[in-house]
Amino acid sequence: MIRSILLTVLLMASGNVFSQNLKPVAYQDGSQKLNGLITSNTGKKLPGVLILPAWKGIDDEAKTAAAELEKQGYIAFIADIYGEGNIPTNLDTAARNSGYYKKNYDAYQKRISLALEELKKNGAISDKIAVIGYCFGGAGALESARGNLPVVGVVSIHGSIGKDRNRANGPISTKILVENPADDQGVTPEDYNNLIKEMNEGNADWQIITYAHSKHTFTDPKSPDYNEVMAKRAWNHTLMFLKEILK
C-alpha cells in the first residue's frame, strides 16, 4: 500500500516536471483558437503520436504520456479539442462538452484532423503517425479509425467505445488496439459486442485487451480507480503496439 502511494506521488510530481518540457502550440479551427502542447523534439523527422486527452481537456496523464513517448523516440502532440474559453471546469461541463463531440462526430474528427496537421508541421513523418486517447479521447481514437484519418493505428485507453446505432459500419484501414478495463461501468455488453461487430465488418486489424479488477480510469494515478499493475501493463502494451506500427 505504501509503495503504491509513493509511486502515485512520484508519477504526479513527474507529470508536473515533464509538462515544463512541453511547448505550447496555438492553432485554429476557423475563429476558434486551440491550444495544444508538443514535445521538445520537434523538427527531427520522427514518427508521431497524437494524444487525445480525457473529458476535462489536457491533463497530467496526457502530459506524462507525451514526455514518455518523447523518450521512446516519438514526437508527441496533445490536442486541444474544446478550444480556448471552452475548457470544462467541472464534471457537468465536461459531460456536456464531450457529449457534444460524441454526438457530432464529424466536428470531433475535424478537430483531430487539425491536430494531426500540427503534428506533421512540427516534424512528424506523415506516414508514421498514430493516435492514442484516454476516456473521451479514447472515443476520439476510434473516431480517427472510423473516419479513416491518415494514421497507421489508434489506441483507445478506457475509451467510450459506443457508437450511435443509426451510424452505418464502414471499412476500417487503421490498426486498432482497445485497452478495456473489465469493471468499467460505462461500457455495456452491447457496446462491446457492437464494437467487435463494427471492426469485423470493416475488416479491421484489431485487438482488445481487457484488464482485470480495473475500473474506468485505471491508468490515472490521480484517480481512485488507479490500478498500478494494470496501468503499467497497459502502457507497455501501448508501447509495443506503437513500436510495431511506427518503427
GULOLO-498492 format. One record per residue: residue in one letter; x, y, z of N, C-alpha, C, O in turn. Coordinates in pm, whole numbers, plus 50000, padded with zeros to 5 digits. Last residue first. Layout:
! GULOLO-498492
AXYZXYZXYZXYZ ...
END
This chain:
! GULOLO-498492
K507715018146376509175017246362509595005146279510785002946258 L504935017946391505605030546355507105029346331507705038346273 I503884993346470503275000046355504045012346307503835016846195 E505484984246688505164975446573504734983346451505154980346339 K505465005746861506725001346800506454992846678507134994146576 L502775006146933503345017446860504655013446791504905017346677 F502604981547074501774983846956502374995046870502484993646749 M504354986547285504604975347196503854977147065504394974746957 L503105008247412504435009947352504754998847253505355001347149 T500724995547498500685007147408502015008747337502055010347215 H501724976647674501014972147554500934983347450501054980947330 N502754993747867503674985147792503024979647666503674978247563 W500335004447958501315013247894502315004947812502685008747701 A499154981348067498504988347957499494997247883499494997747760 R500934975448276500764966048165500164973048043500604970947929 K500524997848436501854995348380501754985748263502414987648161 A497854993848503498245005948431499605004148365499805008348251 M497964970448649497314970248519497654982548437497734981848314 V499384979348878499854968048798499274968548658499994967248559 E497815001448974499225002748938499704991848845500364994548744 N494945014748910495445001248934496885000748883497124999848763 Y492735040049013494085036548965494495022549008494405018949126 D490385050349097490325037949020491695032648982491805021848925 P490895074949202490695063949298490595050349228490705039949293 S493475091149007492125085949020492035075449130492975067849150 K496035098248960495255107249045493845101949073493115107749154 P497055079748780497505079248920496705088149014496685085749134 D495105063148550495385076748600495805076248747494985072748832 T494205038948462495575042748427496005056148487497165059848474 F491535035248528492535027048597493975030948567494875026748639 T488945047248511490175054948494491365047948560492105053948639 H487035023748550487165032248432488535038848416489235036248318 K488664995248712487525004048683487925014248577489025013448520 S489784962448719490074976248680488794983648648487954979148570 H490044934848734489964942648858490244957548833490844964248916 A491874930048425491094925248539491134934948656492104942248676 Y491544943848113492374943948234491524940848356490564947948387 T491614932547782490794935947898491604933848025492254923548043 I492324942747463492924937147584492084941947702491874953947720 I491494936547134491014942147260491734934947373491744922647379 Q492504944546802492604936246922492074943947041492174956147048 W492434944046441492054948946573492394939046684492554927046661 D492184954246131493194947246209493014952246353493384963546383 A488874952545984489964959446052490954949546112490624938146141 N486564949245834487764941545801489014947945862490064948545799 G484234959845917485154968845850486444962345806487324968745748 E483194938546051482544942445926483414951945846483354952145723 N484924939546274484934927946183484304931246049484814927345945 M484214963846387485584961846340485674949946245486424950346148 E481484959246448481884970246360483284967746302483504969446182 K481664937946627480934936146501481364946746400481584943746283 I483024950746834483634939146766482984936946631483664934346531 L481084969746899482394974046851483084962646778483674964646671 N478994953746987478804961646866480134966546810480314967346688 N480064943347223479764934347111479594941946980480004937146874 Y480274967447374481434958847350481204949947227482054949247139 D477654976747386478714985047327479894976247284480424977647174 E476474954747522476034958247387477094966647315477394964147198 P477704955747771477954944247683477534947047538478174942347444 T478864989947818477854979447828478244967547741479014969047646 V480885009847997480905001347878479914990047897480114981447983 G480855022248238480395029948123480385022047993479925027047891 Q482005006448427480545006948426479975014648307478785013748276 D484614985748394484184999048351482664999248338482104992848249 D485984962948466484894967548552484454981848519483964989048607 A488034958648283486974948648296485764953848372484644949648346 P489104983548058489044978848197487824970048219486714973548179 N490694979247751489394979947816489444974947960489784963347984 E492144991547489492544987547624491364989947716491075001247754 V492314983547157491404988447260491854982747394491944970547410 L493904991346865494104984946994493154991447094493205003647113 I493834988646514493144993046636493554984546755493554972246749 K494855002246200495014991946304494494997346437494685009046470 T492665013945947493575016946056493655005446155492634999546190 S490675009245771492025005445729493055007245840494195002545828 I487464999145760488445005045852489824999945814490114988045822 P484295004845605485634998845602486585006345695486515018645706 G481505009745837482215011145710483575004545716483964999345820 N478205009145967479595004845976480235005845838479605003245736 A476055037646010476425025345940477895021945966478725030845985 R474375048946290475525050746202475895037346139476035027246208 N472465041846469471995046046337473145048546239472905050146119 R473705037346709473315025446632472795029046493472695020246407 D476525055246793475105056346760474715044746669475315042746564 K478815035946985478535043946866477045044046842476355034146868 G481125031047258479805030247196479685039547076480365049747068 I483475034847393483525026947270482195026047197482125020747086 S485435055647555483995054047529483865047247394484135053447291 G488425039147681487655048447600486165045647599485705034847637 H490765029847808489495031147880488575041247811488035050447872 I492245039847519492575035947656491395039647747491075051447762 S492755031047201491695036347285491895030847426491745018947450 V495015037846956494885030947084493805038147165493925050047194 V495535032746604494945040346716494895031446839494765019246829 G497655036846310496965029246414496435038246523496835049846534 V498305054246105498575040046088497795031646188497325020746156 V496225079945965497055074646073497195059546056496315053046000 P494345099645827495645094445780496585090545894497605096945916 L491055086445903492035097245905493415091345875493635079445896 N488675071345887489815068245800490765080045788491235083445679 G486775074746075486845084945971487955082645872488175090845783 R487355053246242486085053346169486095063246054485505060745948 A489815061846345489755049846262488485049746178488515046446059 S488995084346484490075085646385490065073746290490275075346169 E487195073146659486665081646551487725083946443487405085246325 L488985060846833488135052446748487525060446634487365055246523 A490015084146947490915074846877490115065846784490515063446670 G487715094247068488315101246954489275092546876489355093546754 A487415076447274486365077047172486895083847047486585079846935 G489685084047410489625070547355488525069247251488675062147152 G488955109047499489965108147394490035094347333490405092847216 F487265100847700486705108047586487675107847468487265106547353 C489775078747777488385082047811487685088347690487525081647588 Y492575088447587492085084047717490625088247735490275099747711 G494285077947290493345086447362492845079947488492705067747497 I496615080647022496185073947145495255083547219495415095747212 V497435075646685496625083246780496395074646903496015063046892 A500365077946474499315070546544498585080046638499065091046667 I502275079846178501565086846284500485077846342499785070946269 K503845078745933504175071546055503595078946175504325083646263 D503555094745715503005081145704503385072445823503275060145817 S504795118645795503355118545765502755104645756501575102745786 I506745123146075506705116945942505255113645908504575106745983 A506695154246243506285140246239506215135146096505695141846008 G507285181846239508315172146207507905157646200508685149246155 N505265199846270506355200146366507335188446352508105185546443 K503365193846085504115206446068505345206946157506335213546126 K502295170946203503125169746083503955182246059505105181446017 L500885182846414501915172846443502855171346324504075170546341 E499065198146272500065204746356501215195346389502375199446393 E497545177746158498295186846071499385194046149500485196046099 L496375166746386497305158746307498145167446215499335164746195 A494675187746454495795184446542496825175946469498025177746489 L492865185846245493645198046261494855195646349495945200846322 S491755160546300492495162846175493375175246184494515175246136 I490425165946539491535156446538492395158546414493625158346423 R488485183346446489455188246546490665178746553491795183346571 K487115165546274487775177446220488835182646317489945185946275 Q486085146746452487065142446353487805154346293489005153346264 Y484255163746581485365157546656486465153246559487645155946583 A482505169146376483245180246437484435175046516485505181246517 D481525143446334482245150046225483055161846276484155164546227 Y480145137546566481435131146545482225137346431483455136546430 N478275148446765478665154946640480075150146603481045157646608 K478345131546989477175131846903477525137646766477115132246663 K480855136947091480495122947064479295122346969479235113846880 Y480675164347121481575159047019481325144246990481545139646878 Y478775166047330478555172947203479405166647092478905163946982 G480005152447538478815146747476478515153047341478055146347249 S481945170447614482365158047548481195151447477481345145747369 N480245190147725481125193247613481575180747539481575180347416 R478865176047931478135182947824479025185247702478615182547589 A480925166348091479965157048032479245163347913479045157047810 A482125190448166482905180548092481975170648022482205166947906 T480065202248309480515208548185481295198648100481165198447978 D479965184148523478775186448440479165192448305478665188248201 L482515185648640482085173348573480885175448482480795169348376 N484175216848558483525207548649483015195648567483065195548444 T485325231348362485805234148499485155224948601485535225148719 P486375225848025485465223048138486125225948272487305223248293 I487205251247800487745240247880486845238048001486575247548074 N486615272247635485625261547645486105249547727485495238947724 G488625290347604487355295247657486315284647678485235287447732 E490035273747328490195283947431488835289547473487995292847389 G488955239647274489305253147233489305263047349488655260947451 Y488475211447274487415221047309487705235247262486805242247216 I490825197947202489575195347129488555206447152487855210447060 D494065199747161493035207247231491755205547151491615211347043 A496385172347172495385180647104494515188147203494245183447314 I499745169047209498475167847282497475177647222497705189747221 F502125151347031501335163647035500025160947109499305151547075 A505385138547013504025137047066503355150747075503955160447122 I507685121246831507165134746854505725133146898504925126846828 Y509475093946978508325099146904508175114146929508495119047037 G511345080947137511705084947003510555089746916510655089546793 Q510815076147398510805064447311511105067947166511135059147080 K510705101147507511835092647544511955080447452513045075247431 E508225108647407509415115347357510665106947389511565105847306 L506595092947566506685089747424507885096647360508505091147269 E506855105947810507345092247797507495088247651508425080947616 A505625130347747507035130147787507625116147773508765114647729 A503005121447694503785128347591505275127647622506085124847534 A502255110947945502335102147828503185108447718503985101547655 T502225134648092503175124148126503355114548010504475110347980 K500075147547965501415153447964502485143147995503535142947931 A497925130448022498305132747883499725138447874500495134547786 E497935133148302498125119948241498555121248096499445114148051 D497425160148344498745154848375498985141148312500105137848274 D495475172048056495715169448199497085163148218497835161148122 I493275188447843494675184647866494965183648015494735193148090 G489855178647928490875185547849492275181147890492435171347963 K488055163248057488305176548113489355184348035489705195548074 W488035138547924486925147947902487095161447968486325170647937 A491465132147812490175128447869489215140347867489535150947814 P493245139047498493055138247643491635134547683490725133947600 L494985123247254493675129247277493335127847424493155116647473 I498035126747097497385122847222496075130547236496065142847231 L499725113946823498755123946868498065118546992497555107346992 V502985107546749501825102346820500975114146865501445123046935 G505265101146476504475109946561503325102846628502755093346574 P508705094746391507305090546398506555099246499507145104046595 L510625124046292510435111946371508975107246357508115115046315 K512045149046219511585138646128511535124946196512275115746163 K512575169746391513595159346377513195147946284513935138146272 G510785189546469511655191946354512675181246327513575183346245 T510825186346829510185189846702511235191746592512395194946618 N511205177447091512005171846982511415174746845511505166446754 S509565185147300510665194247263511475189347144512375196547099 T506025179947231507295176647292508415185047232508245191347128 I503285202947260504115193847182505445191547254505915200147329 L499865211347307501205210347362501995200047283501455189747243 G497355235347191497915222147216499275223047280499795233947305 N494695253947174495995254747241496485240647276496085234947377 L492785272046936493075259447002494495260047057495385265846996 K490265295546865491675292946896491795280046974491025277347065 Q487915297946614488175292146745489675289346763490265281746686 S487425305646359487685316346455488025311046594488375318846682 G488765276846225488015288846193488405300046289489585303546299 D490645265646449489555259446375488595270846342487715274046422 Q494205269746489492845274846472491905264746410492315256346329 Y496805269946742496325267646606494835271046602494275274846704 A499725271246934498425277346906498045274546761498845276546670 V501455251747147501225253747004499815259246987498835252747022 P503935250847404502585254047358502545256147208503475261547149 K506005222847477505895236347420504465238947374503845230347312 L507195206147763506235206747653506055221147607505965230347689 N508685207047988509405204747863508485204547742508945203047629 Q506905209048191507755220548169508525219448038508965229447982 S505795184248211505005194448142505825206948113505505214548022 F507585170348371507565167848228506855178948152507265182648042 V506835180048623508175182848570508175181248419508695189748347 N504255170048647504455184448654505815188348596505945198548529 G504785142748634503915148848534504095163848530504095169748422 S506255138548863506945137748735506105143848623506655149548529 A504235140449053505315150349051506015150448916506335161048862 M502765117848988502125130948983503175141948975503015151648901 L504665098049032504115099948898503455113548883503575120048779 L505095100949308506185103049215505685105549073506205114149003 V502545094249407503095107549433504205110749333504265121849280 T502415067349321501435077149273501955091349290501835099549199 L504505056249467504585056449322503615066649264503955073749169 L503495059249726504725066149688504855067149537505265077449485 I501265042249712501065056549738502285064449694502155074949631 S502535017549669501605022749569501395037749585501345045149487 R503975015049908504685015749780503805021649672504255029849591 I501885012850090502775024350097503525026149965503685037349917 M500824988050000500005000050000500865012650000500635021949923 
END
